[in-house]
Amino acid sequence: QVQLVESGGGLVQPGGSLTLSCVASGFSLSWYTVRWFRQSPGKQRELVAYSTDTGRDTIFADSVKGRFTISGDNDKNTLYLEMNNLQSETTAVYFCNGGPGDSWGQGTQVNVSS
């Protein structure tokens, strides 16, 4: 069964950092493009970044370029989204997406607030 499970969200102060995880099961991350999206209240879902080969090749949206990075662990079949210098506008639910059937995780909430 193909599944993506995000975790790592939480409350962080402006300027802080957070690392999200996306654990894949039922397929290998190294074979598929996997994307990170986010959705803020009242806004459309926004593409943040995507990676191939478990984070070996990555592309980021201009809004996060230079602040977000992606890494991966093939043994754990997990992709990580490291987010630095977080600001209030990055408050959102973050989702990973990809794999066969274009699966979605349930999302993890990130709140940036002082």
Steps between C-alpha positions, in 0.01 A plus 500: 500500500637836396510748784666827591513618860621844597617600845710760675265795498445718800523849641815698431593863554573731207856448385501146629550170323307179461558176313210306357511133410316311230514124542402299195377143498398280212748654261856626492558873521808459283282407202248783513470875510365611834363846563443712808194721499358731761159649555434801716152583628289650224764442234554249224745218543845621395789298362803556722757262359551176321772243499609197307719212605429546871612859513797473270349751257275773629319812382347760731239769463643850495321575826709245691818483296805542720307422817368148437703192414412139430690192597416134498579166654458200271532253786207663677324584173452847643522849360573799722408863447724724708352844542706790632427862583130427521262791482133536585397462136639148503228390742322226312426133477786333316438196280719266307375357174623250249561140428284267294147626486613850599436438868458763771586493864267631769711809556679648799419839649770765528423810704741790506418740777659690783 
